[in-house]
Amino acid sequence: MVKISCNNYGFDCSFEINGNTEEVIKKYQKHSIDEHGIEYSEEGLDQLLLRMKN
């Protein structure tokens, strides 16, 4: 299980999601596009999650 939030990218936003990696990436991508107008690549988010685990 992984967790990601907008705070990880420096946004003053309380959005946070937990779940399996694929689900978290898809839902965070949707949120970031819908709410912030920013599209992050799946690879970029995957790298962020890997760094957060260490």
N, C-alpha and C positions, 0 to 999 in steps of 0.2 A: 504494500500500500504506500502511495506517495501523496504529498500535499504540496499545493502551490497557491500563492496568493498574489494579488496585484502589488503588495508591498515588496515582493521579491524583485519587481521591476521598477521600484521607486514611485509608484502611484499612491496617492492618498485615497485609497479605495479599500473597502473592507471585504471585497470579494475573495473567497477562499474555497478551495475544493479539495476533497480527499477521495482516493479510490485507486483503481489500477492505472498504470501509466497511460495506456491508450485512451481511456475514458477521461482522465484528468486533462491530457493534452487537447483533446477535441473540445471539451467544455470550456477550457481556458481560452482557446483560440476563438471560439464563438463569442465569449464575453468580451475579450479584448477588441474584437472587430466591432461588435454592437455598441459597447459603452465608451471605448476610447478611440475608435477609428484606426487602430493599429493592428496589422496582421503579422503575427510571428510564425516562423516556419516550425514545422514539427521537429526538425533536427535541432533548432535553437532551443526549443522548450525541453527536448530530451536531454540536451547538454546541461541546461539549468538544473533539471531534476537530478542528474548524475552528480553534479557539483554539490548539491544540497545534501546528498547522502553521505558525503565525506566530511 
